[in-house]
Amino acid sequence: MIEALSATPLIDPTGSAARASASTGDVLAGLVDAALASPDDVLAATLEDRVAAAVFQQGWLADQWVAARPDALTADRLAFQLRTAV
């Protein structure tokens, strides 16, 4: 769930236990930081939408990993998925 003070809460439809593996939250923090650091004039999206997109991206990549591979998702594997998906 993604909440902001003056916005409707958003529920991320992605996710599995793979998102809870070691340091994958650090990858998410980097995605959120990048979304928040983007200039407003570059992306026509609210801050809340940018954060929601970062959360979705991390969850979607984790879901893709689980669907395609039997080995555990780690932060370095998630970061690699991010580089190859962009």
Kinemage of the C-alpha trace (Angstrom):
@kinemage 1
@onewidth
@group {chain A} dominant
@subgroup {mainchain}
@vectorlist {calphas} color= white
{ca met a 1} P 0.000 0.000 0.000
{ca ile a 2} L 1.244 3.461 -0.895
{ca glu a 3} L -0.114 6.380 1.078
{ca ala a 4} L 0.353 10.132 0.953
{ca leu a 5} L -1.238 12.688 3.239
{ca ser a 6} L -3.661 14.213 0.751
{ca ala a 7} L -4.052 11.381 -1.750
{ca thr a 8} L -6.109 8.241 -2.106
{ca pro a 9} L -4.126 5.188 -0.938
{ca leu a 10} L -2.870 2.958 -3.729
{ca ile a 11} L -2.532 -0.811 -3.552
{ca asp a 12} L 0.334 -2.404 -5.456
{ca pro a 13} L -0.968 -5.517 -7.266
{ca thr a 14} L 2.481 -7.088 -7.547
{ca gly a 15} L 4.474 -8.928 -4.991
{ca ser a 16} L 5.507 -12.194 -3.554
{ca ala a 17} L 7.753 -13.452 -0.802
{ca ala a 18} L 10.667 -12.799 -3.175
{ca arg a 19} L 10.351 -9.083 -2.404
{ca ala a 20} L 11.261 -9.816 1.200
{ca ser a 21} L 14.700 -11.228 0.489
{ca ala a 22} L 17.863 -9.576 1.757
{ca ser a 23} L 18.547 -6.057 0.482
{ca thr a 24} L 15.795 -5.981 -2.144
{ca gly a 25} L 14.375 -3.109 -0.092
{ca asp a 26} L 17.599 -1.232 -0.806
{ca val a 27} L 16.898 -1.620 -4.522
{ca leu a 28} L 13.386 -0.285 -3.914
{ca ala a 29} L 14.818 2.672 -1.980
{ca gly a 30} L 17.048 3.472 -4.955
{ca leu a 31} L 14.091 3.319 -7.337
{ca val a 32} L 12.060 5.616 -5.093
{ca asp a 33} L 15.001 8.019 -4.723
{ca ala a 34} L 15.396 8.170 -8.502
{ca ala a 35} L 11.665 8.780 -8.939
{ca leu a 36} L 11.689 11.603 -6.395
{ca ala a 37} L 14.844 13.160 -7.857
{ca ser a 38} L 13.385 13.410 -11.361
{ca pro a 39} L 12.581 16.991 -12.332
{ca asp a 40} L 8.870 17.751 -12.386
{ca asp a 41} L 9.086 19.152 -15.906
{ca val a 42} L 10.516 15.873 -17.250
{ca leu a 43} L 7.799 13.590 -15.947
{ca ala a 44} L 4.187 14.648 -16.093
{ca ala a 45} L 3.326 12.663 -12.981
{ca thr a 46} L 2.733 13.483 -9.359
{ca leu a 47} L 5.238 12.468 -6.710
{ca glu a 48} L 2.779 9.854 -5.494
{ca asp a 49} L 2.471 8.393 -8.994
{ca arg a 50} L 6.256 8.258 -9.375
{ca val a 51} L 6.652 6.444 -6.057
{ca ala a 52} L 3.838 4.056 -6.992
{ca ala a 53} L 5.560 3.331 -10.308
{ca ala a 54} L 8.838 2.563 -8.518
{ca val a 55} L 7.080 0.188 -6.100
{ca phe a 56} L 5.265 -1.487 -8.986
{ca gln a 57} L 8.483 -1.847 -10.983
{ca gln a 58} L 10.287 -3.557 -8.101
{ca gly a 59} L 7.364 -5.904 -7.495
{ca trp a 60} L 6.873 -6.685 -11.172
{ca leu a 61} L 10.562 -7.523 -11.599
{ca ala a 62} L 10.422 -9.784 -8.533
{ca asp a 63} L 7.331 -11.509 -9.913
{ca gln a 64} L 9.060 -12.055 -13.272
{ca trp a 65} L 12.067 -13.585 -11.522
{ca val a 66} L 9.936 -16.012 -9.518
{ca ala a 67} L 7.972 -17.056 -12.604
{ca ala a 68} L 11.097 -17.773 -14.660
{ca arg a 69} L 13.683 -19.086 -12.193
{ca pro a 70} L 13.790 -21.548 -9.338
{ca asp a 71} L 16.695 -19.860 -7.516
{ca ala a 72} L 16.178 -17.210 -4.852
{ca leu a 73} L 15.937 -13.554 -5.768
{ca thr a 74} L 18.708 -11.441 -4.269
{ca ala a 75} L 19.352 -7.710 -4.436
{ca asp a 76} L 22.060 -8.078 -7.084
{ca arg a 77} L 19.795 -10.243 -9.217
{ca leu a 78} L 16.975 -7.730 -8.825
{ca ala a 79} L 19.290 -4.888 -9.835
{ca phe a 80} L 20.391 -6.913 -12.875
{ca gln a 81} L 16.743 -7.462 -13.799
{ca leu a 82} L 16.230 -3.723 -13.538
{ca arg a 83} L 19.139 -2.969 -15.875
{ca thr a 84} L 17.991 -5.458 -18.495
{ca ala a 85} L 14.308 -4.417 -18.302
{ca val a 86} L 14.904 -0.732 -18.947
